[in-house]
Amino acid sequence: MFSKRSLCFFLIAPVLGLCVITFPVLAKENPLQVQLLGHAGKSYSGAQDPSYVDYDLALRKVVADRIHKRFGIALDPKSYSGFDLLNIEALFRVKKAEEPFDLFLRRISQ
């Protein structure tokens, strides 16, 4: 009796776990994230590689959109690199309430 229950549990638990993990991810997808995920696992020959330029532009749009939604600050994706925007987002997350956003933007643009 015990072995049938445990066998049933070990067969059903992974399927349910996969559903719990997968459904929220699929529900939150937006076109920008789908465009960015299209570049996952690729390697690039350099910064001038057309595929890398497409990836960097997609990354800029996604991160600038996240910053705008979370912090209410609209940043031009063409003014910053994708990695600068990731750095800005990380700094905004750890900033103190009394610190202005401009302080972090000046630090990045130097």
C-alpha positions in Angstrom: 0.0 0.0 0.0 2.7 2.4 1.0 4.7 1.7 -2.2 1.7 2.4 -4.5 1.2 5.8 -2.8 4.9 6.8 -3.0 5.1 5.6 -6.6 2.1 7.7 -7.5 3.5 10.7 -5.7 6.8 10.5 -7.4 5.1 10.3 -10.8 2.7 13.1 -10.3 4.8 15.6 -8.3 7.3 16.4 -11.1 4.4 17.1 -13.5 2.7 19.4 -11.0 5.9 21.1 -10.2 6.6 21.8 -13.8 3.1 23.3 -14.3 3.6 25.5 -11.2 6.9 26.8 -12.6 5.9 27.1 -16.3 2.5 28.8 -16.2 3.6 32.0 -14.4 6.5 32.4 -16.8 4.3 32.0 -19.8 1.6 34.4 -18.4 4.1 37.2 -18.0 5.7 37.1 -21.4 5.5 40.2 -23.5 6.7 40.7 -27.1 9.9 42.4 -25.9 10.9 39.4 -23.7 10.1 37.0 -26.5 12.4 39.0 -28.8 15.1 38.9 -26.2 14.8 35.2 -25.6 15.3 34.5 -29.3 19.0 35.4 -28.7 19.5 32.9 -25.8 22.5 30.6 -26.3 24.0 32.4 -29.2 27.6 33.5 -29.4 28.8 36.6 -31.3 32.0 37.4 -33.1 32.1 40.9 -31.7 30.2 44.1 -31.0 29.9 44.8 -34.7 28.2 41.5 -35.4 24.6 42.2 -36.7 23.2 39.5 -34.4 24.8 41.2 -31.4 23.5 44.6 -32.4 20.0 43.1 -32.6 20.5 41.4 -29.2 21.8 44.6 -27.6 18.8 46.7 -28.9 16.3 44.1 -27.6 18.1 44.1 -24.2 18.0 47.9 -24.1 14.3 48.0 -24.8 13.4 45.3 -22.3 15.4 46.8 -19.4 14.3 50.4 -20.2 10.7 49.2 -20.2 11.3 47.4 -16.8 12.8 50.5 -15.3 9.9 52.6 -16.5 7.3 50.2 -15.1 9.1 49.7 -11.7 10.5 53.1 -11.0 8.5 55.5 -13.2 11.6 56.8 -15.0 11.6 56.8 -18.8 15.1 56.3 -20.2 16.0 56.4 -23.9 17.3 52.9 -24.8 19.5 54.4 -27.5 21.3 56.6 -25.0 22.7 53.8 -22.9 24.1 50.4 -23.6 22.2 47.3 -22.5 24.7 46.6 -19.7 24.6 50.2 -18.6 20.8 49.9 -18.3 21.2 46.7 -16.3 23.6 48.5 -14.0 21.2 51.5 -13.6 18.4 49.0 -12.7 20.5 47.4 -10.1 21.5 50.7 -8.6 17.9 51.9 -8.5 16.9 48.7 -6.6 19.4 49.3 -3.8 19.1 53.1 -3.5 17.8 54.6 -0.3 14.5 56.4 -0.4 16.0 59.9 0.1 18.6 59.5 -2.7 17.6 61.1 -6.0 17.6 59.0 -9.2 19.8 61.7 -10.9 22.7 60.8 -8.7 22.9 57.3 -10.1 22.3 58.4 -13.7 25.2 60.9 -13.5 27.4 58.1 -12.1 26.7 55.9 -15.1 27.0 58.5 -17.8 30.5 59.6 -16.6 
